[in-house]
Amino acid sequence: MTDAGKFSYPGIGGTEHGGAPEGFDRVLEEARLGAGLDVYRRVADGILGWELQRRAGLRVRADLPRAVPGAHVVSGFGVGPFRLPAPCQVVWAREPAPEGVPQSAGFGYGTLRGHPARGEESFEVEINSQGEVWLRIRAFSKPANWFYAAGGLVTRAAQRYVTSRYIEGARTLAAEGTSQ
């Protein structure tokens, strides 16, 4: 289990079921990625192996190759000396089941001290009973301090941009190994 004292926000684990603390901005993005267990498993593996972050253009340094509760990851956003470190810790993770539908897999991570925001973000792929595969990204956040709060419009635009890159990364994962 994670140490709640390390986190910079309340409501730890809220993204697993869609909850968010009062006063935090919320994000919910969903995108259909295709159909079938192969697509689902490919995307689940990419999510749990930090591939969405890499495909979104983030530099990823993780202490474990897969997202599991307690794993630490520092994503870098920006370019060169203007890259902001964003330290996080995984608070929940769910591996794909060997068989059966519906099911979901993914993880949520929370910000640690030093992150420009306070909050949590999750990445989850689901296959429903009709075999359709969906990506769900949930987040709740607020700026970590006055400096990031002053750039509110810029930080919200950056979050929308990175979220769109996560979705595009999931779409390419879903399409890999298929004839397009």
Long-range contacts (C-beta under 8 A, 24 or more apart in sequence): 1-69, 1-70, 2-69, 2-70, 2-89, 2-90, 2-91, 2-110, 6-89, 6-112, 6-113, 7-89, 7-91, 7-110, 7-111, 7-112, 8-110, 8-111, 8-112, 8-113, 8-115, 8-118, 8-144, 9-110, 9-111, 9-118, 9-119, 9-120, 9-141, 9-142, 11-120, 11-140, 12-91, 12-110, 12-120, 13-91, 13-92, 13-108, 13-120, 14-120, 14-140, 15-92, 15-108, 15-120, 15-121, 15-122, 15-138, 15-139, 15-140, 16-91, 16-92, 16-108, 16-122, 18-138, 20-140, 21-140, 23-142, 24-118, 24-119, 24-140, 24-141, 24-142, 25-140, 25-141, 25-142, 25-156, 26-138, 26-139, 26-140, 27-121, 27-137, 27-138, 27-139, 27-140, 27-141, 27-159, 27-163, 28-136, 28-137, 28-138, 29-135, 29-136, 29-137, 29-163, 29-167, 30-134, 30-135, 30-136, 30-137, 31-134, 31-135, 31-167, 31-170, 31-171, 32-132, 32-133, 32-134, 33-125, 33-133, 33-134, 33-135, 33-170, 33-171, 33-173, 33-174, 34-132, 34-133, 34-174, 34-175, 34-178, 35-130, 35-131, 35-132, 35-133, 36-127, 36-131, 36-133, 37-101, 37-127, 37-131, 38-177, 39-133, 39-174, 39-178, 40-96, 40-103, 40-105, 40-125, 40-126, 40-127, 40-133, 41-96, 42-173, 42-174, 42-176, 42-177, 43-125, 43-133, 43-135, 43-170, 43-173, 43-174, 44-95, 44-96, 44-105, 44-106, 44-125, 46-169, 46-170, 46-173, 47-105, 47-106, 47-107, 47-123, 47-124, 47-125, 47-170, 48-93, 48-95, 48-105, 48-106, 48-107, 51-169, 51-173, 52-123, 52-166, 52-169, 52-170, 52-173, 53-166, 54-169, 55-165, 55-166, 55-168, 55-169, 55-172, 55-173, 56-162, 56-165, 56-166, 56-168, 56-169, 57-162, 57-165, 58-86, 58-162, 59-83, 66-93, 67-93, 67-107, 67-109, 68-93, 68-107, 69-93, 72-112, 73-109, 77-158, 77-162, 84-116, 85-114, 85-115, 86-111, 86-115, 86-116, 86-117, 87-111, 87-112, 87-113, 87-114, 87-115, 88-112, 88-115, 88-121, 91-120, 92-122, 94-124, 101-127, 101-128, 101-129, 101-131, 102-126, 102-127, 102-128, 102-129, 103-127, 104-136, 106-136, 108-138, 111-141, 111-144, 115-144, 116-143, 116-144, 116-148, 116-155, 117-141, 117-142, 117-143, 117-144, 117-148, 117-155, 118-142, 118-143, 118-144, 123-166, 125-170, 133-174, 135-166, 135-167, 135-170, 137-163, 137-166, 137-167, 139-163
